[in-house]
Amino acid sequence: MQIRKKLTLQFIIIVALILALSLLAIYFFSADYRRDDFYNRLLNKGTNSAKLLIEVEEIDAGLLRRIDQDNPMSLPKEIIAIYNYKNELLYGSDNDELLHIHQELLDRIRLEQEIRYRQGNHEILGFLYADKFDRFVVIIGAVDIYGLKKLHNLQTVIFLVFAISILVVFVSGSIYAAKALKPISRVVEQVNNITITSLNLKVDEGNGKDEIALLAATFNKMLSRLEAAFKIQKNFIANASHELRTPLTAITGQLEVALIKQRTPAAYQEILLSVLDDIKRLNHLANRLLLLAQTGAENPEANFNPLHVDDVVWQARADIIKTNPNYKINVTLHETFEDNRQLTIAGNAHLIKTAVSNLMDNACKYSADHQCLVNISPAQNHITLEFSDNGIGIAPQDIPTIFEPFRRGRNAAHIHGHGIGLSLVERVVKLHGGTITLYSAINQGSTFTITLPVAQF
Ligand code: ADP
């Protein structure tokens, strides 16, 4: 059910309940008041008649009947019966025997002093009337034509008030609910207009204070994040294509030039070596892109195994020095740890080795002395790895974005690279629950610090 209908229905139910209870209370109090009032009138009239008959000597049953017939004070359809202590009827106008008087009833009245009952439309009061010498029973009944009519009118009014009120509540409730929910409908409408190609559109945040404005603001924030993610994705594809195309264009160009004319074997060899160089770079780039994709794959922890960080660092060092014999990498291990477990992390050996290699390679690549210092410091719950160099450093403006894919420092243009390494390192570190920080100053050097959590056994 729509919230609007639900709200209206709940509103109607609550108002109907309150209204019904109030109106029923009014009705029952009025009915009670009418009954008490009518029995009071019956008592007054009965007492009056009994007084006339018993206390005024000149008045006998015949005269009283005549008085009652013409008496404007008589109640509608009034019937009365007065009995003496022997239960003999002294006076009675109940010709049709509507009062249904019997011995037991008279005894009960004498016992209880006063009783009330109904016969058809007649409301009847029986009471004990005592004078100095005798105790009489007076039974008087009448129909409260006016009172009952008033009560009936009240019933109609109550019913009409209830029906009209519910109608008014229904209409006003629907309008109110529609008004209250209008901002939501507006947000829904605006959200419907936002597609993948128009993520820059935003939802109206209204007054900026209520819950709906908060929802719209939260949604807008999510849109901004999505937009940024899409932008990165789009740039990534464009950058990756560009990086792949450059060496391919170079290869094609070199081969085309080579084929223009016959060349000496030495010239062919030179061209082939240059092409091989480009192909190696292409291969390196493809491998890194593949690794980057792996770090984004679902459930990468499935391939995590216990591994000794120092072993991985030594392996990475050996691999780098093999391909770049002029690089110098010094590894220092702080011997402050108690056992080997403090050097063990749960991770993917291949990814950790790639990250460590990248940082070592960069340190050597971007420094004139091609030196890198690696510091391994195990602590209670984590291992810290520091990669320092005395190289060209990174400009402060580049530091905040340097971990984004394909970002390159402005002072690194003359050194070959694709800008994927650091983004790969950051992803690998995050994947292993670690952190990476960077300190760098132009022409003074850089220090990348990685912390990785120790494996829990
Ligand atoms: P690449 O080295 O292929 O350009 P990276 O992602 O590894 O890609 O590095 C991104 C950029 O960060 C580099 O282009 C360079 O400007 C800067 N950088 C990374 N490491 C260092 C370092 N040790 N010293 C100076 N600059 C660095």
Residues whose N, C-alpha, C, O or C-beta is under 5 A from the ligand:
A	BS01	ADP	N362 A363 Y366 G391 I392 G393 I394 I402 R407 R408 G409 A412 H416 G417 H418 G419 I420 G421 L422 S423 S446
